[in-house]
Amino acid sequence: MARRLAEFGHESKLLAINPAYTSQQCACCGHTAKDNRQTQSQFKCAACGYEANADVNGARNILAAGHAVLACGGVVQSGRPMKQEPGTARAAITQ
């Protein structure tokens, strides 16, 4: 995909995001449970009631994980506070 974007003159980064549990995690509140998947295509959070198409919800979680990697310069574990050093990750991305 990165090569294909380069063919069109787009400079980009391709990130590998672990998709595990992204279809069971709520994109709104972060609650993860098997019961959040009503059916193959329906997602409803047991904690906050957020409803969405399961694929859309999973895609939002993957997007959020990608944004976290770009912002912090590494994989972010949800629910755990992590120290972030200012300015180090941003400089590495822009080079």
Buried (B, 14 or more C-beta within 10 A) or exposed (E): EEEEEEEEEEEEEEEEBEEEEBBBBBBBEBBBEEEBBEEEEEBBBEBEEBEBEBEEBBBBBBEBBBEBBBEBBEEBEEEEEEEEEEEEBEEEEEE
